[in-house]
Amino acid sequence: MPVRAAGAESGRGVPKSPSETMEELEHTCPQPRLTLTAPAPFADETSCQCQAPHEKLTIAQARLGTPVDRPVRVYADGIFDLFHAGHARALMQAKTLFPNSYLLVGVCSDDLTHKFKGFTVMNETERYEALRHCRYVDEVIRDAPWTLTPEFLEKHKIDFVAHDDIPYSSAGSDDVYKHIKEAGMFVPTQRTEGISTSDIITRIVRDYDVYARRNLQRGYTAKELNVSFINEKKYRFQNQVDKMKEKVKNVEEKSKEFVYKVEEKSHDLIQKWEEKSREFIGNFLELFGPDGAWSCGFSQQPGGSSINAGGNVEGLGTCPAEGVSASVCSSNKLFIEGQGSRCPTAWLRDLAGSRASPVTQLPVLQPRLRLLAPHPPEEQQGTRVWHFPCEACSSCTAHTMSSVTQRDAKPHCC
């Protein structure tokens, strides 16, 4: 592929455009990763051996785009301890600065970091591996220098350095990127607020007891956590207390749920009972109320006998001694009702026999009144009449009982 020759200029002393200064030399620079099926390689495994002149690019030229075989080589460095989203976002910005870019990431060694910045949580090998598995990284440079030198930039053919533009004072310098900025090779990125390695470590230190208890609960020993014997017992006791609190909380929640279900069920039952009670009361009033069917069908006459509103029931009389009244219907069937404990047999026989039309099917009366289970009711001249079986004759036609007797539970029997 044609590339621009080093130092090529037009006759007027103005740099020629890339198309005017190309020579038939091919770039062999490593290309950006197109697939993510493998981690990014280390620089010492795939160094740039391109023999074509590596001309200096301006930011404007890089943003316009470069040939496919000549990607813009962008460098970003750091410690990358406890690799987090803030690191990933910074690398994403560095990767997307230009249309065709190749991102190299330098990671400082443990010795250099401990000397200039402080102790790290992750060792250098862990930090190298964390960077290799970031999707935006094309190449990882191990044991990167703290301050970038011209020799390092030339060795890795770096076009631009990406970092946030806050002055980074270290190693006796007010800003270790000052000379990079003066050379026009610095491209700023934005920091992610609210997340940093120092913030994460601060959270752990602040809640040390919580994390110590957490790891003890997960099987780590007090020695591994550098926890004293007394603190170990204290943490384990606190873990037991927390478990009890959690159980109590679960029981309370289940109890509340149970009470809620019971209340809901009780409300439904009460509502159904109210509906049924209204229905029962309505039916009762329809039958026995002032304007009910019973009041319209029957009226009480002197002598204590039950008389049909149609005039088809004849009262025979009342026995004062036992409080028993008798009546007979047009079909000569005997109606007996009363509240006494005995039925005056002789009185009834004499009373029935004295009629001009003697009562037929006169029952054999028993000395005591009983209420037996009735057969299904039948309609008799608009009045519901129940037939009761006779213990003596087993005949259901021997006697009848009107609905008023069924209502008041007054026994009629023979």
C-alpha positions in Angstrom: 0.0 0.0 0.0 1.3 3.5 -0.7 2.4 5.5 2.3 3.6 9.0 2.8 7.4 9.3 2.6 9.2 11.0 5.5 10.2 14.6 4.9 8.4 14.8 1.5 7.4 18.4 0.7 6.1 20.3 -2.2 8.2 22.8 -4.1 6.7 25.7 -2.2 7.8 24.3 1.2 4.3 23.3 2.2 3.8 19.7 3.2 2.2 17.7 0.4 -1.1 15.9 0.9 -0.8 12.1 1.6 -1.9 11.3 -2.0 1.0 13.4 -3.4 3.7 11.9 -1.1 3.0 8.2 -1.3 5.7 5.6 -2.0 5.3 2.0 -2.9 6.0 0.8 0.7 3.5 -1.3 2.6 2.6 -0.8 6.2 2.7 -4.0 8.4 1.4 -2.5 11.6 -0.8 -4.7 13.7 -4.4 -4.3 13.0 -7.2 -3.6 15.5 -9.0 -6.7 16.8 -12.0 -7.6 14.8 -13.2 -10.5 16.9 -13.3 -11.0 20.7 -12.7 -14.7 20.8 -9.3 -14.3 22.5 -7.7 -11.8 24.9 -5.5 -8.9 23.6 -1.9 -9.9 23.0 1.1 -8.5 24.9 3.4 -6.0 23.1 6.4 -8.3 23.4 4.4 -11.0 21.6 3.4 -8.8 18.7 5.7 -5.8 18.3 5.3 -3.4 15.4 7.9 -4.3 12.8 6.6 -2.0 10.1 9.4 -0.8 7.9 7.3 1.9 6.2 8.0 5.5 7.3 5.7 6.2 10.3 4.9 9.8 9.5 3.6 12.1 12.2 -0.2 12.8 12.1 -2.1 15.7 13.4 -5.3 15.3 15.3 -7.2 16.7 12.4 -5.7 14.2 10.0 -6.4 11.4 12.3 -10.0 12.4 12.7 -10.4 12.5 8.9 -9.3 8.9 8.7 -6.3 6.9 7.6 -5.7 3.9 5.3 -6.8 0.6 6.6 -3.2 -0.7 6.9 -2.2 2.5 8.8 -4.3 2.7 12.0 -3.8 5.6 14.4 -1.8 4.1 17.3 -3.3 5.5 20.6 -1.6 4.9 23.9 -3.2 5.0 27.3 -1.5 4.0 30.6 -2.3 3.6 34.2 -2.3 1.3 37.3 -5.7 -0.2 36.7 -6.0 -1.6 40.2 -9.4 -3.2 41.0 -10.4 -2.7 37.3 -13.8 -1.0 37.3 -16.3 0.8 35.0 -14.4 4.0 35.2 -11.3 2.4 33.7 -13.4 0.7 31.0 -15.1 4.0 30.0 -11.8 5.8 29.8 -10.4 3.1 27.4 -13.6 3.2 25.4 -13.1 6.9 24.8 -9.5 6.4 23.8 -10.5 3.6 21.4 -13.2 5.7 19.7 -11.2 9.0 19.4 -10.5 8.3 15.7 -12.2 6.2 13.0 -9.3 3.8 12.5 -7.5 3.5 15.8 -5.3 0.8 17.5 -5.3 1.1 21.3 -2.2 0.2 23.2 -2.5 0.1 27.0 0.5 0.4 29.3 0.3 -1.1 32.8 3.0 -0.2 35.4 4.7 -2.9 37.4 4.3 -3.5 41.1 7.7 -2.1 42.0 7.1 1.1 40.1 3.6 1.6 41.4 4.5 0.9 45.0 7.4 3.4 44.7 5.4 6.3 43.2 1.8 5.7 44.2 1.4 3.1 46.9 0.4 -0.4 47.6 -2.1 -2.1 45.2 -4.8 -4.7 46.0 -4.1 -6.7 42.8 -0.6 -7.7 41.8 0.8 -6.8 38.4 -0.1 -10.2 36.8 -3.7 -9.8 37.8 -3.8 -6.2 36.5 -2.3 -7.3 33.1 -4.9 -10.0 32.7 -7.7 -7.7 33.6 -6.7 -5.3 30.8 -6.2 -8.1 28.2 -9.8 -9.1 28.6 -11.2 -5.6 28.0 -12.9 -5.4 24.6 -11.5 -2.0 23.8 -7.8 -3.0 24.2 -5.8 -4.1 21.2 -2.4 -4.6 22.9 -1.1 -4.6 26.5 2.4 -3.2 27.3 3.7 -4.8 30.5 6.0 -2.8 32.9 5.2 0.5 31.3 7.3 3.5 32.2 6.0 6.1 34.8 7.1 8.9 32.5 6.9 8.6 28.7 10.2 9.0 26.9 10.8 9.8 23.2 12.5 6.4 22.9 9.4 4.6 24.3 7.1 6.5 21.9 9.3 5.7 18.9 9.7 2.0 19.9 5.9 1.5 19.9 5.2 4.0 17.1 2.7 5.9 19.2 0.8 8.7 17.5 -1.2 10.0 20.5 -1.5 9.6 24.2 -5.0 9.6 25.8 -5.6 10.5 29.4 -7.8 12.9 31.4 -6.5 16.4 31.2 -6.2 17.0 35.0 -2.5 17.7 35.7 -1.0 14.5 37.1 1.8 15.4 39.6 4.2 12.6 40.4 7.8 11.7 40.4 8.9 15.3 41.1 6.9 16.7 38.2 3.8 18.9 38.3 2.4 17.1 35.3 4.0 13.9 33.9 2.1 14.5 30.6 3.3 18.1 30.1 5.9 17.4 27.4 3.3 15.2 25.6 0.8 18.1 25.6 3.5 20.5 24.3 4.3 18.1 21.4 0.6 18.1 20.3 0.3 14.3 21.0 -2.1 14.5 23.9 -5.8 13.8 23.5 -8.0 14.3 26.6 -10.6 11.9 27.9 -13.3 12.4 30.6 -13.2 10.9 34.0 -16.2 9.0 35.3 -17.5 10.6 38.5 -18.4 8.6 41.5 -16.1 5.6 40.8 -12.4 5.1 41.4 -10.1 2.6 42.9 -9.6 4.8 45.9 -13.4 5.0 46.4 -13.7 1.3 46.4 -11.0 0.8 48.9 -12.6 3.5 51.1 -15.8 1.6 51.1 -14.0 -1.6 52.2 -12.1 0.2 55.0 -15.2 2.0 56.2 -17.2 -1.2 56.4 -14.4 -3.4 57.5 -16.4 -5.3 60.1 -19.1 -6.1 57.6 -16.7 -7.6 55.0 -14.7 -9.5 57.7 -17.9 -11.1 58.9 -18.9 -11.8 55.3 -15.7 -13.7 54.6 -15.8 -15.6 57.9 -19.3 -16.7 57.0 -18.0 -17.9 53.6 -15.3 -20.1 55.1 -12.2 -17.9 55.4 -10.2 -18.4 58.5 -9.3 -15.6 61.0 -5.7 -16.1 60.1 -6.4 -15.5 56.4 -8.3 -12.3 57.3 -5.7 -11.2 59.9 -8.4 -11.1 62.5 -7.7 -11.5 66.2 -9.3 -14.4 68.2 -11.6 -12.0 70.1 -12.7 -10.2 67.0 -13.3 -13.5 65.3 -15.7 -14.6 68.1 -17.4 -11.2 68.0 -17.9 -11.4 64.3 -19.3 -15.0 64.5 -21.7 -14.0 67.3 -22.9 -11.0 65.2 -23.5 -13.3 62.3 -25.6 -15.6 64.5 -27.6 -12.5 65.7 -28.1 -11.4 62.1 -29.4 -14.9 61.2 -31.9 -14.8 64.1 -33.0 -11.3 63.1 -33.6 -12.5 59.5 -35.6 -15.5 60.7 -37.7 -13.2 63.0 -38.3 -10.9 60.0 -39.3 -13.8 57.8 -41.8 -15.1 60.5 -43.2 -11.6 60.9 -43.7 -11.2 57.1 -45.4 -14.7 56.9 -47.6 -13.9 59.9 -48.7 -10.6 58.4 -49.5 -12.5 55.1 -51.4 -15.1 57.1 -53.4 -12.5 59.0 -54.2 -10.7 55.8 -55.5 -13.8 54.2 -57.6 -14.7 57.3 -59.0 -11.1 57.4 -59.8 -11.3 53.7 -61.5 -14.8 54.1 -63.4 -13.5 57.2 -64.6 -10.5 55.2 -65.9 -12.8 52.5 -67.6 -15.1 55.0 -69.3 -12.2 56.8 -70.4 -10.8 53.4 -71.9 -14.1 52.4 -73.6 -14.6 55.8 -75.1 -11.1 55.5 -76.4 -11.9 52.0 -77.9 -15.3 53.2 -79.4 -13.7 56.4 -81.1 -11.0 54.2 -82.4 -13.7 52.0 -83.7 -15.7 55.0 -85.3 -12.7 56.6 -87.0 -11.8 53.3 -88.4 -15.3 52.8 -89.6 -15.4 56.4 -91.4 -12.0 56.0 -92.9 -13.1 52.7 -94.4 -16.1 54.5 -95.2 -14.9 58.0 -95.2 -11.1 57.7 -98.3 -8.9 58.1 -98.8 -9.1 54.3 -97.3 -12.6 54.0 -98.9 -15.7 52.5 -99.8 -17.2 55.9 -101.6 -14.0 57.1 -103.5 -13.8 53.9 -104.5 -17.5 54.0 -105.5 -18.0 57.6 -107.2 -16.1 60.4 -107.8 -17.0 64.1 -111.5 -17.5 65.3 -112.8 -18.0 68.9 -112.4 -21.5 70.2 -108.8 -21.8 69.2 -109.3 -23.6 65.9 -107.4 -22.8 62.7 -109.9 -21.7 60.0 -109.2 -21.5 56.3 -109.9 -18.1 54.7 -112.1 -19.9 52.1 -114.4 -21.1 54.9 -113.7 -24.9 54.2 -112.6 -25.7 57.8 -115.1 -26.2 60.6 -114.1 -25.7 64.2 -115.2 -28.5 66.6 -114.3 -27.0 69.9 -111.6 -26.7 72.6 -110.8 -28.9 75.6 -109.9 -26.4 78.4 -108.4 -29.1 80.6 -105.7 -30.0 78.1 -105.6 -26.8 75.9 -106.3 -28.8 72.8 -108.6 -27.6 69.9 -110.0 -29.6 67.1 -111.4 -28.8 63.6 -112.5 -30.6 60.6 -112.2 -29.8 56.9 -114.8 -30.4 54.2 -113.3 -33.8 53.4 -114.0 -34.8 57.0 -110.3 -35.1 57.9 -109.6 -34.1 61.5 -107.2 -31.2 62.4 -105.8 -31.3 66.0 -103.6 -28.7 67.6 -102.7 -27.8 71.1 -99.9 -27.3 73.7 -101.0 -29.8 76.2 -99.1 -32.9 77.1 -102.1 -35.3 76.8 -104.8 -35.7 74.1 -108.4 -36.1 75.6 -109.5 -39.1 73.6 -113.0 -39.5 75.0 -113.7 -35.8 74.5 -112.6 -35.9 70.9 -114.7 -39.0 70.2 -117.8 -37.6 71.7 -117.2 -34.2 69.9 -116.7 -35.8 66.6 -119.6 -38.3 66.9 -122.1 -35.5 67.8 -121.8 -33.9 64.4 -124.6 -34.3 61.9 -121.9 -35.6 59.5 -119.6 -37.7 61.5 -115.9 -37.4 61.1 -114.4 -40.1 58.9 -111.1 -41.8 59.4 -111.0 -40.8 63.1 -107.5 -41.5 64.3 -106.7 -43.8 67.3 -105.4 -41.2 69.8 -102.3 -41.8 71.8 -102.1 -40.6 75.5 -99.2 -38.2 74.6 -98.6 -35.8 71.8 -95.7 -36.3 69.5 -94.2 -34.6 66.5 -93.2 -37.2 63.9 -91.4 -36.6 60.6 -93.9 -35.5 58.0 -94.3 -36.7 54.5 -93.9 -34.1 51.7 -96.7 -31.4 51.9 -99.7 -31.3 49.6 -101.8 -28.4 48.6 -105.3 -28.5 50.1 -107.6 -25.7 49.0 -104.7 -23.2 48.8 -103.2 -24.3 52.2 -100.1 -26.4 52.5 -101.0 -29.5 54.6 -98.5 -32.0 56.0 -99.5 -35.7 56.5 -98.0 -37.4 59.6 -97.7 -41.2 59.9 -99.6 -42.7 62.8 -97.7 -45.0 65.1 -100.8 -47.1 65.7 -102.2 -47.6 62.2 -99.2 -46.4 60.0 -101.6 -44.5 57.8 -100.6 -41.2 56.5 -104.2 -40.2 55.8 -105.3 -40.8 59.4 -104.7 -37.1 60.3 -103.1 -34.0 59.0 -101.3 -30.9 60.3 -101.6 -27.4 58.9 -98.6 -25.1 58.2 -99.3 -23.1 61.3 -98.7 -26.2 63.4 -95.5 -26.9 61.5 -94.4 -23.3 62.1 -95.1 -23.3 65.8 -93.8 -26.9 66.2 -97.1 -27.9 68.0 -97.4 -31.7 67.8 -100.4 -33.4 66.2 -100.7 -37.1 66.5 -103.0 -39.9 67.2 
